[in-house]
Amino acid sequence: MKYSIITVSLNPGESLKKTLDSIKAQTYPEYEVIIKDGGSTDNSLAAVPKDMRYRIIYGTDKGIYDAMNMAVKGAVGDVVIFLNAGDLFYDEHVLEKMTEKIEKAKLKPPFIAYGDMFSLRANTVVKASSKVTPMVCYNYIACHQATLYSIDVVRDNPFDIRYKIRADYDLFLKCFFEEKASFYYLDMPVCKYEGGGYSEKKDNRERDQKEHEHIVNKYIPRKVIALCRLRLFLTFHKARSVIAKSRVFGGVYEKIRRLFTK
């Protein structure tokens, strides 16, 4: 099985090198790396190895999801994972372990496989849900950097570039509610995620919320949405979100959360 690892960059500085070093350290060799660069002028592309498995696609785009779509068109792998500048694999055995799990499960396309992410901010592994349900789709889907797509999923369903923050969320829900893709929980850490990205910046929070509302109303029945919102309200979701991201309390919170969720 071959992976297409897609990285989008625009003047990423040292972040691109960190990501590429994380990829180069993998013990599983069957992969290609496609760097879609939007016109970097910071010499960051000098970090790209002189290796036939690494390719750079140059050119302007209409944003990160448009860049991802452009990279997918040139992908030749069986499975696609998006690991942008600054994102890291959890350790050097991630691709090897994922391959073993996918082959053992005998997954057939179209499928989405997903795992856990290590939060650098909270210094702990944040477990994804072991099963995808409407409630999970409303609020708890796996980290995008910990999600794998069989190549047909992202070729046949390109990211909707009308969404500047939530296009990956839109794709996940579309595949669950409309495309009926298979979903498989890898039950392992896939990536290290720092947080504090584009969607978490103060100026973008309102847009993020609006996109979330638009997407859930497109796919999830109103009665289910109402139940999801009630559950989140009764379980103090906003307060829990703050605690979960805390460097002091995040790890403790995650351990307690695991006691009550699967």
C-alpha positions in Angstrom: 0.0 0.0 0.0 1.3 3.4 -1.0 0.6 6.7 0.8 0.3 10.1 -0.7 1.3 12.6 1.9 0.1 16.1 0.9 1.7 19.2 2.4 0.5 22.7 1.7 2.9 25.6 2.3 3.4 29.3 1.9 6.4 30.8 3.5 6.4 28.3 6.3 9.9 28.9 7.5 11.4 26.1 9.6 8.0 24.4 10.0 8.3 22.7 6.6 11.6 21.2 7.4 10.2 19.8 10.7 7.4 18.2 8.8 9.6 16.7 6.2 12.0 15.4 8.8 9.1 13.7 10.5 8.2 12.0 7.2 11.8 11.0 6.3 12.1 9.3 9.7 9.3 6.8 8.8 10.3 3.2 8.8 7.7 2.4 6.1 9.1 3.5 2.7 6.1 3.2 0.4 5.0 6.8 0.2 5.2 9.9 -2.0 5.2 13.5 -0.7 3.4 16.3 -2.7 4.2 19.8 -1.6 1.8 22.3 -2.9 3.5 25.6 -2.6 1.6 28.9 -3.1 4.7 30.9 -4.0 7.1 30.8 -1.0 9.9 33.4 -1.0 11.6 32.4 2.3 13.8 29.6 0.9 11.9 27.0 2.9 11.6 24.7 -0.2 15.4 24.2 0.1 14.5 21.6 2.8 12.8 19.3 0.3 14.9 16.2 -0.1 16.4 15.4 -3.5 14.4 12.2 -3.6 12.1 10.9 -6.4 9.4 10.4 -3.8 9.1 14.2 -3.2 7.5 16.5 -5.7 6.7 20.2 -5.6 3.6 21.7 -7.3 4.0 25.4 -7.8 1.2 27.9 -8.5 -1.4 30.2 -7.0 -4.5 28.8 -5.4 -7.7 30.1 -3.7 -6.7 28.9 -0.3 -5.6 25.8 1.6 -8.4 23.5 0.5 -8.0 24.5 -3.1 -4.3 23.8 -2.8 -5.2 20.4 -1.3 -7.5 19.6 -4.2 -4.8 20.6 -6.7 -2.3 18.2 -5.0 -4.8 15.3 -4.9 -5.1 15.5 -8.7 -1.4 14.5 -9.0 -1.5 11.9 -6.3 -0.7 8.3 -7.2 -1.0 6.6 -3.8 -3.7 4.3 -2.5 -4.3 6.4 0.6 -4.0 10.1 1.2 -3.1 12.0 4.4 -2.8 15.7 4.7 0.2 16.8 6.8 0.8 20.5 6.4 3.9 22.5 7.3 4.4 22.3 11.1 2.4 19.0 11.4 4.3 15.9 12.6 3.8 12.2 12.7 3.5 10.9 16.2 6.6 8.7 15.8 8.7 7.0 13.1 6.5 3.9 13.0 3.2 5.6 12.2 3.0 4.6 8.5 4.2 1.1 9.3 1.6 0.6 12.1 -1.3 2.1 10.0 -0.5 -0.2 7.1 -0.6 -3.3 9.3 -4.0 -2.3 10.8 -5.5 -1.4 7.4 -4.4 -4.6 5.8 -5.5 -6.7 8.8 -8.9 -5.1 8.7 -9.1 -5.7 4.9 -10.5 -2.3 4.2 -12.0 -1.8 0.8 -12.5 1.7 -0.9 -14.1 4.0 -0.3 -13.0 4.3 3.3 -11.8 6.8 5.9 -9.5 5.6 8.6 -8.7 7.8 11.6 -6.7 7.7 14.7 -5.7 9.8 17.8 -3.7 12.9 18.0 -1.1 14.0 20.5 -1.9 17.5 21.7 1.4 19.4 22.2 -0.5 22.1 24.0 -2.0 19.8 26.6 0.9 17.3 26.4 -1.3 14.3 26.1 -2.8 11.9 23.6 -6.4 12.9 22.8 -8.4 9.8 21.9 -10.8 9.9 19.0 -14.2 8.2 19.2 -14.1 4.5 18.4 -17.3 4.7 16.4 -18.7 7.4 14.1 -22.2 8.4 15.1 -24.4 11.5 14.4 -23.3 12.9 17.8 -19.7 12.3 16.9 -20.3 14.0 13.5 -21.8 17.0 15.3 -18.9 17.7 17.5 -16.2 15.0 18.0 -14.7 14.0 14.6 -11.0 13.1 14.5 -8.2 15.6 13.9 -7.7 16.2 10.2 -4.0 15.4 10.4 -5.0 12.0 12.0 -7.4 11.1 9.2 -6.6 8.9 6.1 -8.7 8.8 2.9 -8.7 6.1 0.3 -7.7 8.0 -2.9 -11.1 7.6 -4.5 -12.8 9.5 -1.6 -10.8 12.7 -2.1 -10.8 12.4 -5.9 -14.5 11.9 -6.3 -15.3 14.4 -3.5 -13.0 17.4 -3.6 -13.0 19.8 -0.7 -15.7 22.5 -1.1 -13.6 25.7 -1.2 -16.5 27.8 -0.2 -15.5 26.7 3.3 -12.3 28.4 4.4 -12.0 26.6 7.7 -14.3 23.6 7.8 -14.0 22.0 4.3 -12.5 18.8 5.8 -15.4 18.7 8.3 -17.8 19.0 5.4 -16.1 16.1 3.6 -16.2 13.9 6.7 -19.9 14.4 7.2 -20.7 14.0 3.5 -18.9 10.7 3.4 -20.8 9.5 6.5 -24.3 10.7 5.6 -24.3 10.6 1.8 -21.5 8.6 0.4 -21.7 5.8 2.9 -18.0 5.3 3.1 -16.6 2.8 5.5 -15.1 4.3 8.7 -12.3 2.5 10.6 -10.8 3.6 14.0 -7.0 2.9 14.0 -6.8 3.2 17.8 -3.3 4.7 17.7 -1.7 8.1 17.8 -1.1 9.4 14.3 0.0 13.0 14.6 1.3 15.6 16.9 -0.8 18.8 16.8 0.2 22.1 18.2 -3.1 23.9 17.8 -3.5 27.7 17.6 -3.9 27.5 13.8 -6.0 29.5 11.4 -9.4 28.3 12.7 -8.5 29.1 16.3 -7.4 32.7 15.8 -9.8 35.1 17.4 -10.7 36.8 14.1 -11.8 33.5 12.6 -13.9 32.0 15.4 -17.1 33.6 14.2 -16.6 32.3 10.7 -15.7 28.9 12.1 -19.0 28.7 14.0 -21.0 29.8 11.0 -19.4 27.2 8.7 -20.0 24.5 11.4 -23.7 25.5 11.6 -24.1 25.5 7.9 -22.6 22.1 7.5 -24.5 20.3 10.3 -27.8 21.7 9.0 -26.9 20.4 5.5 -26.4 16.8 6.7 -27.7 16.1 10.2 -31.5 15.9 10.9 -32.9 18.8 13.0 -34.0 16.5 15.8 -30.6 15.0 16.1 -29.0 18.5 16.1 -31.3 19.6 19.0 -30.4 16.5 21.0 -26.7 17.1 20.4 -26.9 20.7 21.5 -28.8 19.7 24.6 -26.3 17.1 25.6 -23.4 19.5 25.1 -25.2 22.1 27.2 -25.9 19.7 30.0 -22.3 18.4 30.1 -20.8 21.9 30.2 -19.1 21.6 26.8 -17.7 25.1 26.7 -16.0 24.8 30.1 -14.6 21.4 29.2 -13.2 22.7 25.9 -11.2 25.3 27.8 -9.9 22.7 30.3 -9.0 20.3 27.6 -6.7 22.8 25.9 -5.0 23.7 29.2 -1.3 22.8 29.5 -1.9 22.3 33.2 -5.2 20.4 33.3 -5.5 19.0 29.7 -3.8 15.7 30.5 -5.9 15.0 33.6 -9.1 16.0 31.8 -8.3 13.5 29.0 -7.7 10.7 31.4 -11.1 11.4 33.1 -12.8 11.7 29.7 -11.6 8.3 28.6 -13.3 6.7 31.7 -16.7 7.7 30.3 -16.2 7.5 26.6 -15.1 4.8 24.1 
